Amino acid sequence: MSFTLVPKYGEATEVNVWVWRPTLELIRNAKLIDEKSYEKMGRNDGDVQVDAVTAWKIADLIDQTVEKMGPKDKLLLDLSISDKPAKRGGVLKTEEDVLEGYSVGREWLKDFSVFSRDSGGFGVF
């Protein structure tokens, strides 16, 4: 499953669910979106837009998060930072497997920060 982030300005970008979930959780945890938006952004139904001001705030949040991460670190679903490899594919049997399966690395976070800052606001489809 993937999500398409469509900016007001620039080109759309695709993100897979494994990467999007912890990114979205970070945004929700910082209270930059409400619960209804969080739910819709997690379903990719295209019925939610992030305005330009919020997109800038998201970029700032992402930048702050990246600063805390080492070169091989990943942000996990519970918002902890780990340098363990992601457990993707196969069966996720434990809560730890799920937390480690949904993870996002620094490079994508950096790219998403630039996307958010330059987007003028964006929708999630």
ZABATOR-278199 format. One record per atom (N, C-alpha, C, O): residue in one letter; atom name; y, x, z. Coordinates in Angstrom, 2 decimals. Each point is the difference from the previous one (the first is absolute). Layout:
('A' 'CA' (Y X Z))
...
END
This chain:
('M' 'N' (-1.17 0.86 0.00))
('M' 'CA' (1.17 -0.86 0.00))
('M' 'C' (1.23 0.89 0.00))
('M' 'O' (0.05 1.02 0.70))
('S' 'N' (0.93 -1.40 -1.49))
('S' 'CA' (1.22 0.78 -0.02))
('S' 'C' (1.20 -0.92 0.05))
('S' 'O' (-0.09 -1.21 -0.21))
('F' 'N' (1.22 1.82 0.48))
('F' 'CA' (1.27 -0.70 0.09))
('F' 'C' (0.95 0.65 -0.98))
('F' 'O' (-0.04 1.22 -0.22))
('T' 'N' (0.90 -2.02 -0.37))
('T' 'CA' (1.02 0.52 -0.90))
('T' 'C' (1.35 -0.20 0.69))
('T' 'O' (0.36 -1.11 0.37))
('L' 'N' (0.37 2.19 -0.22))
('L' 'CA' (1.33 -0.04 0.59))
('L' 'C' (0.99 0.02 -1.16))
('L' 'O' (0.06 0.97 -0.76))
('V' 'N' (0.72 -2.03 0.64))
('V' 'CA' (0.91 -0.15 -1.13))
('V' 'C' (1.44 0.10 0.50))
('V' 'O' (0.48 -0.87 0.72))
('P' 'N' (0.21 1.96 -1.11))
('P' 'CA' (1.37 0.20 0.47))
('P' 'C' (1.01 -0.78 -0.82))
('P' 'O' (-0.28 -0.42 -1.13))
('K' 'N' (1.44 0.21 1.70))
('K' 'CA' (1.10 -0.59 -0.76))
('K' 'C' (0.45 0.98 -1.07))
('K' 'O' (0.32 -0.41 -1.12))
('Y' 'N' (-0.31 1.71 1.45))
('Y' 'CA' (0.36 1.05 -0.95))
('Y' 'C' (-1.15 1.01 -0.07))
('Y' 'O' (-0.56 0.37 1.03))
('G' 'N' (0.22 0.05 -2.22))
('G' 'CA' (-1.05 1.00 -0.15))
('G' 'C' (-1.32 -0.63 -0.40))
('G' 'O' (-0.07 -1.18 -0.37))
('E' 'N' (-0.97 1.99 0.46))
('E' 'CA' (-1.32 -0.43 -0.45))
('E' 'C' (-0.89 -0.42 1.17))
('E' 'O' (0.12 0.53 1.11))
('A' 'N' (-1.00 -1.47 -1.38))
('A' 'CA' (-0.96 -0.48 0.99))
('A' 'C' (-0.99 1.11 0.33))
('A' 'O' (-0.22 0.91 -0.79))
('T' 'N' (-0.35 -1.01 1.97))
('T' 'CA' (-1.03 0.95 0.40))
('T' 'C' (-1.17 -0.75 0.61))
('T' 'O' (0.17 -1.05 0.62))
('E' 'N' (-1.36 1.60 -0.81))
('E' 'CA' (-1.23 -0.60 0.54))
('E' 'C' (-0.40 0.74 1.27))
('E' 'O' (0.19 1.21 0.12))
('V' 'N' (-0.75 -1.94 0.82))
('V' 'CA' (-0.53 0.60 1.22))
('V' 'C' (-1.28 -0.73 0.38))
('V' 'O' (-0.07 -1.23 -0.07))
('N' 'N' (-0.95 1.98 0.47))
('N' 'CA' (-1.26 -0.66 0.38))
('N' 'C' (0.07 -0.50 1.44))
('N' 'O' (0.86 0.42 0.78))
('V' 'N' (-1.76 -1.30 -0.46))
('V' 'CA' (0.00 -0.65 1.31))
('V' 'C' (-0.20 1.00 1.13))
('V' 'O' (0.55 -0.18 1.08))
('W' 'N' (-1.34 1.23 -1.30))
('W' 'CA' (-0.28 0.99 1.05))
('W' 'C' (1.29 0.70 0.45))
('W' 'O' (0.15 0.34 1.17))
('V' 'N' (0.75 -0.13 -2.10))
('V' 'CA' (1.26 0.67 0.27))
('V' 'C' (1.08 -0.99 0.44))
('V' 'O' (0.81 0.31 0.87))
('W' 'N' (-0.80 -1.49 -1.48))
('W' 'CA' (1.04 -0.98 0.28))
('W' 'C' (-0.07 -0.55 1.41))
('W' 'O' (1.03 -0.18 0.64))
('R' 'N' (-2.23 -0.08 -0.13))
('R' 'CA' (-0.11 -0.62 1.34))
('R' 'C' (0.69 0.81 1.11))
('R' 'O' (0.79 -0.57 0.74))
('P' 'N' (-1.06 1.88 -0.61))
('P' 'CA' (0.70 0.73 1.06))
('P' 'C' (1.51 0.12 -0.26))
('P' 'O' (0.79 0.02 0.93))
('T' 'N' (-0.41 0.05 -2.20))
('T' 'CA' (1.43 0.05 -0.34))
('T' 'C' (0.66 -1.30 0.43))
('T' 'O' (1.07 0.02 0.61))
('L' 'N' (-1.68 -1.13 -0.93))
('L' 'CA' (0.52 -1.31 0.36))
('L' 'C' (0.03 -0.18 1.52))
('L' 'O' (0.95 -0.57 0.53))
('E' 'N' (-1.97 1.06 0.15))
('E' 'CA' (-0.04 -0.09 1.47))
('E' 'C' (1.16 0.79 0.62))
('E' 'O' (0.60 -0.45 0.97))
('L' 'N' (-0.30 1.59 -1.53))
('L' 'CA' (1.13 0.81 0.48))
('L' 'C' (1.31 -0.77 -0.14))
('L' 'O' (0.83 -0.01 0.91))
('I' 'N' (-0.65 -0.63 -2.05))
('I' 'CA' (1.22 -0.78 -0.25))
('I' 'C' (0.09 -1.18 0.97))
('I' 'O' (1.07 -0.28 0.53))
('R' 'N' (-2.18 -0.40 -0.32))
('R' 'CA' (-0.01 -1.13 0.94))
('R' 'C' (0.27 0.46 1.42))
('R' 'O' (0.78 -0.62 0.72))
('N' 'N' (-1.42 1.70 -0.32))
('N' 'CA' (0.15 0.51 1.36))
('N' 'C' (1.46 0.36 0.31))
('N' 'O' (0.44 -0.12 1.14))
('A' 'N' (0.28 0.57 -2.15))
('A' 'CA' (1.42 0.34 0.17))
('A' 'C' (0.90 -1.24 -0.06))
('A' 'O' (1.22 0.10 0.12))
('K' 'N' (-1.85 -1.26 -0.32))
('K' 'CA' (0.71 -1.28 -0.05))
('K' 'C' (1.02 -0.06 -1.15))
('K' 'O' (1.07 -0.60 0.13))
('L' 'N' (-1.43 1.23 -1.25))
('L' 'CA' (0.86 -0.06 -1.18))
('L' 'C' (-0.30 -1.23 -0.86))
('L' 'O' (0.77 -0.35 -0.89))
('I' 'N' (-1.91 -0.29 1.17))
('I' 'CA' (-0.37 -1.25 -0.67))
('I' 'C' (-0.54 -0.95 1.07))
('I' 'O' (-0.47 0.43 1.05))
('D' 'N' (0.54 -1.72 -1.34))
('D' 'CA' (-0.53 -0.99 0.94))
('D' 'C' (-1.50 -0.22 -0.27))
('D' 'O' (-0.55 0.51 -0.98))
('E' 'N' (-0.08 -1.27 1.85))
('E' 'CA' (-1.45 -0.23 -0.11))
('E' 'C' (-0.39 -0.72 -1.30))
('E' 'O' (-1.02 0.31 -0.60))
('K' 'N' (1.84 -1.25 0.18))
('K' 'CA' (-0.30 -0.73 -1.23))
('K' 'C' (0.02 0.96 -1.20))
('K' 'O' (-0.88 -0.05 -0.86))
('S' 'N' (1.88 0.91 0.81))
('S' 'CA' (0.08 0.99 -1.09))
('S' 'C' (-1.17 0.96 0.07))
('S' 'O' (-0.57 0.36 -1.03))
('Y' 'N' (0.22 0.07 2.24))
('Y' 'CA' (-1.14 0.91 0.18))
('Y' 'C' (-1.27 -0.61 -0.59))
('Y' 'O' (-0.73 0.65 -0.74))
('E' 'N' (0.49 -1.91 1.08))
('E' 'CA' (-1.20 -0.67 -0.51))
('E' 'C' (0.02 -0.10 -1.52))
('E' 'O' (-1.01 0.27 -0.66))
('K' 'N' (2.14 -0.66 0.10))
('K' 'CA' (0.09 -0.13 -1.46))
('K' 'C' (-0.10 1.34 -0.70))
('K' 'O' (-0.62 0.10 -1.05))
('M' 'N' (1.22 0.93 1.61))
('M' 'CA' (-0.06 1.33 -0.60))
('M' 'C' (-1.42 0.57 0.07))
('M' 'O' (-0.35 0.89 -0.78))
('G' 'N' (-0.45 -1.39 1.69))
('G' 'CA' (-1.38 0.42 0.12))
('G' 'C' (-0.96 -0.77 -0.89))
('G' 'O' (-1.17 0.35 -0.11))
('R' 'N' (1.67 -1.41 -0.54))
('R' 'CA' (-0.84 -0.83 -0.88))
('R' 'C' (0.36 0.17 -1.46))
('R' 'O' (-0.68 -0.56 -0.86))
('N' 'N' (1.69 1.29 0.57))
('N' 'CA' (0.51 0.25 -1.36))
('N' 'C' (0.20 -1.27 -0.82))
('N' 'O' (-0.37 -0.05 -1.18))
('D' 'N' (0.94 -0.99 1.79))
('D' 'CA' (0.22 -1.23 -0.74))
('D' 'C' (1.38 -0.09 -0.65))
('D' 'O' (0.33 -0.99 -0.65))
('G' 'N' (0.47 2.02 0.82))
('G' 'CA' (1.27 0.07 -0.69))
('G' 'C' (1.09 -0.91 0.51))
('G' 'O' (1.01 -0.20 -0.67))
('D' 'N' (-1.20 -0.34 1.84))
('D' 'CA' (0.96 -0.96 0.52))
('D' 'C' (0.90 0.62 1.07))
('D' 'O' (0.51 -0.72 0.86))
('V' 'N' (-0.31 2.03 -0.91))
('V' 'CA' (0.88 0.63 0.98))
('V' 'C' (0.76 1.14 -0.67))
('V' 'O' (-0.54 0.74 -0.82))
('Q' 'N' (1.80 -0.64 1.18))
('Q' 'CA' (0.87 1.05 -0.53))
('Q' 'C' (0.60 0.76 1.17))
('Q' 'O' (0.35 -0.59 1.03))
('V' 'N' (-0.23 1.89 -1.19))
('V' 'CA' (0.68 0.86 0.97))
('V' 'C' (1.38 0.29 -0.60))
('V' 'O' (0.09 0.48 -1.12))
('D' 'N' (0.97 -0.77 1.87))
('D' 'CA' (1.34 0.24 -0.54))
('D' 'C' (0.34 1.49 0.04))
('D' 'O' (-0.72 0.80 0.60))
('A' 'N' (1.82 -0.43 -1.24))
('A' 'CA' (0.39 1.41 -0.13))
('A' 'C' (0.24 0.67 1.35))
('A' 'O' (-0.39 1.15 0.19))
('V' 'N' (1.02 -1.85 0.73))
('V' 'CA' (0.28 0.58 1.32))
('V' 'C' (-1.30 0.28 0.74))
('V' 'O' (-0.18 1.07 0.58))
('T' 'N' (-0.73 -2.02 -0.61))
('T' 'CA' (-1.30 0.20 0.66))
('T' 'C' (-0.79 1.11 -0.68))
('T' 'O' (-0.67 0.78 0.67))
('A' 'N' (0.75 -0.70 -1.99))
('A' 'CA' (-0.69 1.08 -0.72))
('A' 'C' (0.51 1.37 0.46))
('A' 'O' (-0.79 0.93 0.17))
('W' 'N' (2.09 -0.80 0.04))
('W' 'CA' (0.56 1.26 0.52))
('W' 'C' (-0.52 0.28 1.40))
('W' 'O' (-0.35 1.14 0.32))
('K' 'N' (0.30 -2.17 0.51))
('K' 'CA' (-0.51 0.18 1.37))
('K' 'C' (-1.48 0.42 -0.03))
('K' 'O' (-0.43 0.82 0.81))
('I' 'N' (-0.32 -1.39 -1.72))
('I' 'CA' (-1.41 0.38 -0.16))
('I' 'C' (-0.08 1.47 -0.39))
('I' 'O' (-0.82 0.74 0.55))
('A' 'N' (1.65 -0.31 -1.48))
('A' 'CA' (0.00 1.41 -0.42))
('A' 'C' (0.31 0.92 1.17))
('A' 'O' (-0.64 1.04 0.17))
('D' 'N' (1.62 -1.42 0.65))
('D' 'CA' (0.33 0.81 1.18))
('D' 'C' (-1.18 0.08 0.97))
('D' 'O' (-0.30 1.07 0.52))
('L' 'N' (-0.36 -2.19 -0.30))
('L' 'CA' (-1.16 -0.05 0.88))
('L' 'C' (-1.12 0.89 -0.53))
('L' 'O' (-0.61 0.76 0.76))
('I' 'N' (0.35 -0.84 -2.05))
('I' 'CA' (-1.05 0.81 -0.61))
('I' 'C' (0.35 1.48 0.15))
('I' 'O' (-0.86 0.81 0.35))
('D' 'N' (2.11 -0.45 -0.60))
('D' 'CA' (0.42 1.40 0.14))
('D' 'C' (-0.22 0.51 1.42))
('D' 'O' (-0.47 1.12 0.20))
('Q' 'N' (0.80 -1.94 0.79))
('Q' 'CA' (-0.22 0.38 1.40))
('Q' 'C' (-1.48 0.19 0.30))
('Q' 'O' (-0.39 0.90 0.75))
('T' 'N' (-0.43 -1.74 -1.33))
('T' 'CA' (-1.45 0.09 0.21))
('T' 'C' (-0.56 1.26 -0.64))
('T' 'O' (-0.80 0.71 0.62))
('V' 'N' (1.22 -0.41 -1.84))
('V' 'CA' (-0.47 1.19 -0.71))
('V' 'C' (0.37 1.27 0.77))
('V' 'O' (-0.78 0.95 0.03))
('E' 'N' (1.95 -0.94 0.59))
('E' 'CA' (0.43 1.17 0.78))
('E' 'C' (-0.96 0.31 1.15))
('E' 'O' (-0.10 1.16 0.41))
('K' 'N' (-0.58 -2.15 0.10))
('K' 'CA' (-0.94 0.18 1.11))
('K' 'C' (-1.38 0.45 -0.45))
('K' 'O' (-0.84 0.36 0.82))
('M' 'N' (0.60 -0.37 -2.13))
('M' 'CA' (-1.33 0.26 -0.55))
('M' 'C' (-0.13 1.44 -0.49))
('M' 'O' (0.94 0.58 -0.55))
('G' 'N' (-2.12 -0.03 0.75))
('G' 'CA' (-0.33 1.30 -0.57))
('G' 'C' (-0.41 -0.16 -1.44))
('G' 'O' (-0.14 -1.12 -0.49))
('P' 'N' (-0.07 2.24 -0.22))
('P' 'CA' (-0.30 -0.05 -1.43))
('P' 'C' (-1.25 -0.80 -0.36))
('P' 'O' (-0.04 -0.64 -1.06))
('K' 'N' (-0.97 0.65 1.90))
('K' 'CA' (-1.25 -0.71 -0.31))
('K' 'C' (-0.17 -1.29 0.81))
('K' 'O' (-1.05 -0.63 -0.05))
('D' 'N' (2.07 0.26 0.79))
('D' 'CA' (-0.09 -1.19 0.85))
('D' 'C' (0.04 -1.28 -0.81))
('D' 'O' (0.50 -0.05 -1.12))
('K' 'N' (-1.05 -1.00 1.75))
('K' 'CA' (0.03 -1.34 -0.55))
('K' 'C' (0.47 -0.96 1.09))
('K' 'O' (-0.29 0.19 1.19))
('L' 'N' (1.01 -1.21 -1.60))
('L' 'CA' (0.38 -1.08 0.89))
('L' 'C' (-1.11 -1.03 -0.05))
('L' 'O' (-0.34 -0.49 -1.07))
('L' 'N' (-0.22 0.15 2.22))
('L' 'CA' (-1.10 -0.96 0.07))
('L' 'C' (0.51 -1.41 0.23))
('L' 'O' (1.19 -0.20 0.29))
('L' 'N' (-2.07 -0.77 -0.41))
('L' 'CA' (0.36 -1.41 0.15))
('L' 'C' (0.61 -0.31 1.37))
('L' 'O' (0.87 -0.86 0.10))
('D' 'N' (-1.32 1.56 0.94))
('D' 'CA' (0.56 -0.23 1.34))
('D' 'C' (1.28 0.80 0.22))
('D' 'O' (0.52 0.05 1.12))
('L' 'N' (-0.01 0.58 -2.17))
('L' 'CA' (1.23 0.79 -0.04))
('L' 'C' (-0.11 1.34 0.71))
('L' 'O' (1.00 0.68 0.22))
('S' 'N' (-2.22 -0.30 0.13))
('S' 'CA' (-0.21 1.36 0.50))
('S' 'C' (-0.05 0.94 -1.20))
('S' 'O' (-0.18 -0.43 -1.14))
('I' 'N' (0.34 1.71 1.41))
('I' 'CA' (-0.04 1.01 -1.05))
('I' 'C' (-1.23 0.87 0.24))
('I' 'O' (-0.27 0.44 1.12))
('S' 'N' (-0.48 -0.19 -2.21))
('S' 'CA' (-1.24 0.76 0.09))
('S' 'C' (-0.12 0.93 -1.19))
('S' 'O' (0.54 -0.25 -1.08))
('D' 'N' (-1.28 1.35 1.30))
('D' 'CA' (-0.28 0.89 -1.12))
('D' 'C' (-1.45 -0.13 -0.46))
('D' 'O' (-0.45 0.79 -0.83))
('K' 'N' (-0.28 -1.78 1.35))
('K' 'CA' (-1.37 -0.25 -0.45))
('K' 'C' (0.00 -0.61 -1.39))
('K' 'O' (0.91 -0.75 -0.34))
('P' 'N' (-1.91 1.06 -0.48))
('P' 'CA' (-0.09 -0.63 -1.33))
('P' 'C' (-0.20 -1.51 0.12))
('P' 'O' (-0.62 -0.48 0.95))
('A' 'N' (1.15 -0.26 -1.91))
('A' 'CA' (-0.15 -1.46 0.00))
('A' 'C' (-1.45 -0.38 -0.24))
('A' 'O' (-0.70 0.64 -0.77))
('K' 'N' (0.25 -1.70 1.45))
('K' 'CA' (-1.35 -0.55 -0.20))
('K' 'C' (0.10 -1.18 -0.93))
('K' 'O' (0.13 -1.14 0.44))
('R' 'N' (-0.18 1.41 -1.74))
('R' 'CA' (0.10 -1.07 -0.99))
('R' 'C' (-1.30 -0.11 -0.75))
('R' 'O' (-0.74 0.97 -0.15))
('G' 'N' (0.46 -2.18 -0.31))
('G' 'CA' (-1.25 -0.23 -0.70))
('G' 'C' (-1.11 -0.23 1.01))
('G' 'O' (0.14 0.36 1.17))
('G' 'N' (-1.20 -0.95 -1.60))
('G' 'CA' (-1.10 -0.28 0.91))
('G' 'C' (0.37 -1.10 0.98))
('G' 'O' (0.95 -0.75 -0.23))
('V' 'N' (-1.69 0.67 1.29))
('V' 'CA' (0.19 -1.04 0.99))
('V' 'C' (0.81 0.55 1.17))
('V' 'O' (-0.30 1.06 0.55))
('L' 'N' (1.32 -1.79 -0.18))
('L' 'CA' (0.79 0.35 1.18))
('L' 'C' (-0.60 -0.77 1.17))
('L' 'O' (0.18 -1.21 0.12))
('K' 'N' (-0.90 1.93 0.75))
('K' 'CA' (-0.79 -0.65 1.04))
('K' 'C' (0.73 -0.17 1.32))
('K' 'O' (-0.25 -0.95 0.74))
('T' 'N' (1.15 1.86 -0.44))
('T' 'CA' (0.66 -0.03 1.30))
('T' 'C' (1.50 -0.16 -0.18))
('T' 'O' (0.54 0.17 -1.10))
('E' 'N' (0.13 -0.50 2.20))
('E' 'CA' (1.46 -0.10 -0.02))
('E' 'C' (0.61 1.34 -0.40))
('E' 'O' (1.01 0.04 -0.71))
('E' 'N' (-1.60 1.05 1.16))
('E' 'CA' (0.49 1.34 -0.37))
('E' 'C' (-0.12 0.22 -1.51))
('E' 'O' (0.90 0.57 -0.62))
('D' 'N' (-2.01 -1.03 0.02))
('D' 'CA' (-0.17 0.12 -1.45))
('D' 'C' (1.12 -0.73 -0.74))
('D' 'O' (0.55 0.50 -0.98))
('V' 'N' (-0.21 -1.69 1.47))
('V' 'CA' (1.06 -0.79 -0.63))
('V' 'C' (1.34 0.71 0.13))
('V' 'O' (0.75 0.12 -0.97))
('L' 'N' (-0.45 0.35 2.18))
('L' 'CA' (1.27 0.69 0.23))
('L' 'C' (0.14 1.23 -0.88))
('L' 'O' (1.07 0.29 -0.52))
('E' 'N' (-2.18 0.44 0.36))
('E' 'CA' (0.04 1.22 -0.81))
('E' 'C' (-0.09 -0.30 -1.49))
('E' 'O' (0.45 0.81 -0.82))
('G' 'N' (-1.01 -1.95 0.45))
('G' 'CA' (-0.11 -0.37 -1.41))
('G' 'C' (1.34 -0.38 -0.59))
('G' 'O' (0.35 0.41 -1.11))
('Y' 'N' (0.42 -1.18 1.86))
('Y' 'CA' (1.33 -0.37 -0.43))
('Y' 'C' (0.95 1.10 0.46))
('Y' 'O' (0.39 0.05 1.17))
('S' 'N' (-0.03 0.84 -2.08))
('S' 'CA' (0.88 1.11 0.35))
('S' 'C' (0.86 0.39 -1.19))
('S' 'O' (-0.34 -0.26 -1.16))
('V' 'N' (1.46 0.87 1.48))
('V' 'CA' (0.94 0.40 -1.05))
('V' 'C' (0.50 1.41 0.29))
('V' 'O' (0.37 0.33 1.13))
('G' 'N' (-0.37 0.50 -2.17))
('G' 'CA' (0.45 1.37 0.13))
('G' 'C' (1.49 0.16 -0.22))
('G' 'O' (0.70 -0.93 -0.42))
('R' 'N' (-0.23 2.12 0.72))
('R' 'CA' (1.43 0.33 -0.09))
('R' 'C' (0.55 -0.18 -1.41))
('R' 'O' (1.11 -0.51 -0.17))
('E' 'N' (-1.86 0.92 -0.84))
('E' 'CA' (0.54 -0.03 -1.36))
('E' 'C' (0.34 -1.42 -0.44))
('E' 'O' (1.07 -0.24 -0.55))
('W' 'N' (-1.99 -0.70 0.81))
('W' 'CA' (0.31 -1.37 -0.39))
('W' 'C' (1.16 -0.54 0.81))
('W' 'O' (0.86 -0.71 -0.54))
('L' 'N' (-0.82 1.03 1.82))
('L' 'CA' (1.12 -0.46 0.83))
('L' 'C' (1.32 0.55 -0.54))
('L' 'O' (0.99 -0.73 -0.05))
('K' 'N' (-0.97 1.99 -0.33))
('K' 'CA' (1.23 0.57 -0.57))
('K' 'C' (0.39 -0.73 -1.28))
('K' 'O' (1.17 -0.34 -0.20))
('D' 'N' (-2.14 0.10 -0.67))
('D' 'CA' (0.26 -0.73 -1.24))
('D' 'C' (0.52 -1.41 0.29))
('D' 'O' (0.91 -0.48 -0.68))
('F' 'N' (-1.50 -0.17 1.67))
('F' 'CA' (0.41 -1.36 0.35))
('F' 'C' (1.42 0.00 0.57))
('F' 'O' (0.76 -0.94 -0.24))
('S' 'N' (-0.40 1.96 0.99))
('S' 'CA' (1.35 0.11 0.52))
('S' 'C' (1.01 0.07 -1.14))
('S' 'O' (1.01 -0.71 0.02))
('V' 'N' (-1.28 1.55 -1.01))
('V' 'CA' (0.89 0.11 -1.16))
('V' 'C' (0.06 -1.33 -0.75))
('V' 'O' (1.08 -0.46 -0.38))
('F' 'N' (-2.24 -0.14 0.17))
('F' 'CA' (-0.07 -1.30 -0.67))
('F' 'C' (0.87 -1.02 0.75))
('F' 'O' (0.82 -0.69 -0.62))
('S' 'N' (-0.99 0.59 1.93))
('S' 'CA' (0.74 -0.98 0.80))
('S' 'C' (1.50 0.24 -0.08))
('S' 'O' (0.78 -0.94 -0.18))
('R' 'N' (-0.38 2.18 0.32))
('R' 'CA' (1.43 0.34 0.01))
('R' 'C' (0.65 -0.29 -1.36))
('R' 'O' (1.15 -0.43 -0.06))
('D' 'N' (-1.87 0.67 -1.01))
('D' 'CA' (0.54 -0.18 -1.35))
('D' 'C' (-0.19 -1.40 -0.57))
('D' 'O' (0.55 -0.33 -1.05))
('S' 'N' (-1.32 -0.50 1.74))
('S' 'CA' (-0.45 -1.28 -0.58))
('S' 'C' (1.06 -1.07 -0.12))
('S' 'O' (-0.07 -0.83 -0.91))
('G' 'N' (1.04 0.82 1.80))
('G' 'CA' (0.93 -1.12 0.04))
('G' 'C' (-0.63 -1.25 0.59))
('G' 'O' (0.52 -1.11 -0.13))
('G' 'N' (-1.66 1.31 0.79))
('G' 'CA' (-0.82 -1.10 0.52))
('G' 'C' (-1.23 -0.14 -0.89))
('G' 'O' (0.02 0.39 -1.16))
('F' 'N' (-1.08 -0.96 1.71))
('F' 'CA' (-1.24 -0.11 -0.78))
('F' 'C' (-0.84 -1.18 0.45))
('F' 'O' (0.14 -0.51 1.12))
('G' 'N' (-1.02 0.08 -2.01))
('G' 'CA' (-0.97 -1.04 0.29))
('G' 'C' (-1.40 0.58 0.02))
('G' 'O' (-0.25 1.05 -0.58))
('V' 'N' (-0.65 -1.74 1.26))
('V' 'CA' (-1.38 0.44 0.08))
('V' 'C' (-0.87 -1.05 -0.68))
('V' 'O' (0.02 -1.18 0.36))
('F' 'N' (-0.77 1.63 -1.36))
('F' 'CA' (-0.85 -0.91 -0.79))
('F' 'C' (-1.42 0.52 -0.01))
('F' 'O' (-0.88 -0.61 -0.60))
END
